[in-house]
Amino acid sequence: MPVHDEAAGIVQTLIALSRLRAGGDCEVIVVDGGSTDGTPSLARPLCDAVLNSEPGRARQMNAGAARARGEWLLFLHADTDLPDNALALLKEAVTTHRRSDWGRFDVSIKGESPWLPMIAAMMNLRSRLTSISTGDQTQFVQRSTFEAIGGFADMPLMEDIWLSAQLKHLTPPMNLTARVTTSGRRWETHGVWRTIVKMWGLRLAAWCGISPARLARLYGYRAAAQACEQRGMPHA
């Protein structure tokens, strides 16, 4: 779980995951990207490990994957809740779909906007049609396959899109109909339709070959753009 300044909700999120840890079949690893609100201290008693990493979701998730001991890796956002029977669903999926090395859940979005259910439905449909998923859908992958493609690309945004684009060329995804529930704060804070236009604009620009740093600057992700420049990524 990559985190950055999640003190407001991290305790509740990790308490919900305690039932998964109880059976000893999985571990929960939190990777902090430089929080200044005490997130690591709050998380430490409620998970198996808290790691420190350079900021950037891709780097944080790669660090967590390197520390994890399991055969399967699941990448969960701090504002997303798994279904109660998530572990049983995952075990059934990987047993039934032996020819698939990765997958994701359907998603529902919690919030006040009446548009959020429609957005979630479109996300789920699009994912089924394209085999491309996002981090909001809680991606999971067999460790050996994840390592074979080199983990997440070291990029400041859309690392989830990149991951599924690589994986779908190897095996088809497991599209679990059970739903994870993610926060609608991104859509409600910035406006539902404005956020949709921005996200599709990012994907179109990436498809046209615009560099990660340039994308980050175009769409106002200043910290991400600076991270690109520090890593030597082109921005023109």
C-alpha positions as CSV (number, residue, x, y, z in Angstrom):
1,M,0.0,0.0,0.0
2,P,1.7,3.3,-1.1
3,V,0.8,6.2,1.2
4,H,1.5,9.9,1.5
5,D,-0.1,12.0,4.2
6,E,-3.0,9.6,4.8
7,A,-3.2,10.1,8.6
8,A,-6.9,10.9,8.4
9,G,-7.9,7.5,7.2
10,I,-4.9,5.1,7.5
11,V,-6.0,3.5,10.8
12,Q,-9.5,2.7,9.6
13,T,-8.1,1.3,6.4
14,L,-5.6,-1.0,8.1
15,I,-8.0,-2.2,10.8
16,A,-10.3,-3.4,7.9
17,L,-7.3,-5.4,6.6
18,S,-6.6,-7.0,10.0
19,R,-8.9,-10.0,9.3
20,L,-6.7,-10.8,6.2
21,R,-3.6,-10.9,8.3
22,A,-5.2,-13.0,11.1
23,G,-5.0,-16.2,9.2
24,G,-1.3,-15.8,8.4
25,D,-2.0,-16.2,4.6
26,C,-1.1,-12.7,3.7
27,E,1.0,-9.7,4.9
28,V,0.2,-6.0,4.7
29,I,3.1,-3.7,3.8
30,V,2.8,0.0,3.9
31,V,5.3,2.1,1.9
32,D,5.5,5.8,2.8
33,G,6.6,8.4,0.4
34,G,7.6,11.2,2.7
35,S,4.5,11.9,4.8
36,T,4.7,14.8,7.2
37,D,1.5,14.0,9.1
38,G,2.6,11.0,11.1
39,T,1.1,8.4,8.8
40,P,4.0,5.9,9.3
41,S,3.6,5.9,13.1
42,L,-0.1,5.4,12.9
43,A,0.4,2.5,10.4
44,R,3.2,0.6,12.1
45,P,1.2,-1.2,14.8
46,L,-1.4,-2.3,12.2
47,C,0.6,-3.9,9.5
48,D,3.6,-6.2,9.0
49,A,6.0,-3.6,7.8
50,V,6.3,0.1,7.2
51,L,8.9,1.1,4.6
52,N,10.3,4.5,3.6
53,S,10.7,5.2,-0.1
54,E,11.3,8.1,-2.4
55,P,8.0,9.7,-3.4
56,G,6.2,8.3,-6.4
57,R,3.5,5.6,-6.4
58,A,5.5,3.3,-8.8
59,R,8.7,3.5,-6.7
60,Q,6.7,2.9,-3.5
61,M,4.9,-0.1,-4.9
62,N,8.1,-1.6,-6.3
63,A,9.7,-1.2,-2.9
64,G,6.8,-3.0,-1.2
65,A,6.9,-5.8,-3.8
66,A,10.6,-6.3,-3.1
67,R,9.9,-6.7,0.6
68,A,6.9,-8.9,0.3
69,R,7.3,-12.7,0.7
70,G,4.1,-14.0,-1.0
71,E,3.7,-15.7,-4.3
72,W,1.0,-13.1,-5.3
73,L,1.2,-9.3,-5.0
74,L,-1.8,-7.1,-4.5
75,F,-1.5,-3.3,-4.8
76,L,-4.1,-1.4,-2.7
77,H,-4.6,2.3,-2.5
78,A,-5.0,3.8,0.9
79,D,-8.5,5.2,0.1
80,T,-9.8,1.9,-1.3
81,D,-11.5,-0.9,0.7
82,L,-11.5,-4.6,-0.3
83,P,-14.7,-6.7,-0.1
84,D,-15.0,-8.6,3.1
85,N,-14.3,-12.0,1.4
86,A,-11.4,-10.7,-0.7
87,L,-9.0,-13.4,0.3
88,A,-11.4,-16.2,-0.5
89,L,-12.2,-14.6,-3.8
90,L,-8.6,-14.3,-4.7
91,K,-7.8,-17.8,-3.8
92,E,-10.7,-19.1,-5.9
93,A,-9.7,-16.9,-8.8
94,V,-6.0,-18.0,-9.0
95,T,-7.1,-21.6,-8.6
96,T,-9.8,-21.4,-11.3
97,H,-7.9,-19.2,-13.8
98,R,-4.6,-21.1,-13.9
99,R,-3.7,-19.6,-17.3
100,S,-3.9,-16.1,-16.0
101,D,-1.1,-14.4,-14.0
102,W,-2.9,-11.2,-13.0
103,G,-6.2,-9.5,-12.5
104,R,-8.3,-6.8,-10.9
105,F,-11.6,-6.2,-9.1
106,D,-14.6,-4.3,-10.3
107,V,-14.9,-0.9,-8.6
108,S,-17.5,1.2,-7.0
109,I,-16.9,4.8,-6.0
110,K,-18.3,6.3,-2.8
111,G,-19.3,9.9,-2.7
112,E,-22.1,12.4,-3.0
113,S,-22.1,13.0,-6.8
114,P,-24.9,11.0,-8.6
115,W,-22.5,10.6,-11.5
116,L,-20.1,8.3,-9.5
117,P,-22.0,5.0,-10.1
118,M,-22.0,5.7,-13.8
119,I,-18.3,6.4,-13.8
120,A,-17.6,3.2,-12.0
121,A,-19.7,1.2,-14.4
122,M,-17.9,2.7,-17.4
123,M,-14.5,2.0,-15.8
124,N,-15.5,-1.7,-15.3
125,L,-16.8,-2.0,-18.8
126,R,-13.8,-0.3,-20.4
127,S,-11.5,-2.6,-18.4
128,R,-13.2,-5.7,-19.6
129,L,-13.2,-4.6,-23.2
130,T,-9.5,-3.4,-23.3
131,S,-7.9,-5.6,-20.6
132,I,-6.5,-2.3,-19.2
133,S,-7.0,-1.6,-15.5
134,T,-6.2,1.2,-13.1
135,G,-5.0,1.2,-9.5
136,D,-8.5,2.1,-8.3
137,Q,-9.5,-1.4,-9.3
138,T,-6.8,-3.0,-7.1
139,Q,-4.5,-4.8,-9.4
140,F,-2.9,-8.2,-8.4
141,V,-0.2,-10.2,-10.1
142,Q,1.9,-13.3,-9.6
143,R,5.3,-12.3,-8.3
144,S,7.3,-14.2,-10.9
145,T,5.4,-12.4,-13.7
146,F,5.7,-9.0,-12.0
147,E,9.5,-9.5,-11.7
148,A,9.7,-10.8,-15.3
149,I,8.5,-7.4,-16.7
150,G,10.6,-5.4,-14.2
151,G,7.8,-4.3,-11.9
152,F,6.2,-0.9,-12.4
153,A,7.9,1.4,-14.8
154,D,9.6,4.3,-12.9
155,M,7.2,7.0,-14.1
156,P,5.3,9.7,-12.2
157,L,1.8,8.8,-13.3
158,M,-0.2,6.2,-15.2
159,E,2.1,3.4,-13.9
160,D,-1.1,1.3,-13.4
161,I,-2.0,1.7,-17.1
162,W,1.5,0.7,-18.1
163,L,1.5,-2.4,-15.9
164,S,-1.7,-3.8,-17.3
165,A,-0.6,-2.9,-20.9
166,Q,2.5,-5.1,-20.4
167,L,0.6,-7.9,-18.6
168,K,-2.2,-8.3,-21.1
169,H,0.3,-9.3,-23.7
170,L,1.4,-12.2,-21.5
171,T,-1.9,-13.6,-20.2
172,P,-5.6,-12.4,-20.1
173,P,-6.6,-10.7,-16.8
174,M,-8.9,-12.1,-14.2
175,N,-11.8,-9.7,-14.0
176,L,-13.3,-10.2,-10.6
177,T,-16.9,-9.0,-10.4
178,A,-16.7,-8.5,-6.7
179,R,-16.2,-4.7,-6.0
180,V,-13.6,-2.8,-4.2
181,T,-14.9,0.6,-2.9
182,T,-12.7,3.6,-3.6
183,S,-13.1,7.2,-2.6
184,G,-14.7,9.7,-5.0
185,R,-12.7,12.6,-3.5
186,R,-10.6,13.1,-6.7
187,W,-13.7,13.6,-8.8
188,E,-15.6,15.6,-6.2
189,T,-12.7,17.9,-5.4
190,H,-11.8,18.8,-9.0
191,G,-15.2,18.3,-10.6
192,V,-16.5,15.1,-12.1
193,W,-16.4,16.0,-15.8
194,R,-13.3,18.0,-15.5
195,T,-11.5,15.0,-13.9
196,I,-12.8,12.7,-16.6
197,V,-11.6,15.0,-19.4
198,K,-8.2,15.3,-17.7
199,M,-7.8,11.6,-17.3
200,W,-8.7,10.8,-20.9
201,G,-6.5,13.7,-22.0
202,L,-3.6,12.2,-20.2
203,R,-4.1,8.8,-21.8
204,L,-4.4,10.3,-25.3
205,A,-1.3,12.4,-24.8
206,A,0.6,9.4,-23.6
207,W,-0.6,7.3,-26.6
208,C,0.7,10.1,-28.8
209,G,4.2,9.8,-27.3
210,I,4.4,12.8,-25.0
211,S,7.0,12.2,-22.2
212,P,5.9,11.5,-18.6
213,A,7.5,14.8,-17.4
214,R,5.8,16.8,-20.1
215,L,2.5,15.2,-19.2
216,A,2.9,15.9,-15.6
217,R,3.6,19.6,-16.3
218,L,0.7,19.9,-18.8
219,Y,-1.8,18.6,-16.3
220,G,-0.5,20.4,-13.2
221,Y,1.3,17.6,-11.4
222,R,4.3,19.7,-10.4
223,A,5.8,17.3,-7.9
224,A,5.6,14.5,-10.4
225,A,7.3,16.6,-13.1
226,Q,10.1,17.5,-10.7
227,A,10.6,13.8,-9.9
228,C,10.9,13.1,-13.6
229,E,13.5,15.8,-14.0
230,Q,15.5,14.5,-11.0
231,R,15.5,11.1,-12.6
232,G,16.7,12.5,-15.9
233,M,13.5,11.9,-17.9
234,P,13.0,14.3,-20.8
235,H,10.3,16.9,-20.4
236,A,10.1,18.6,-23.8
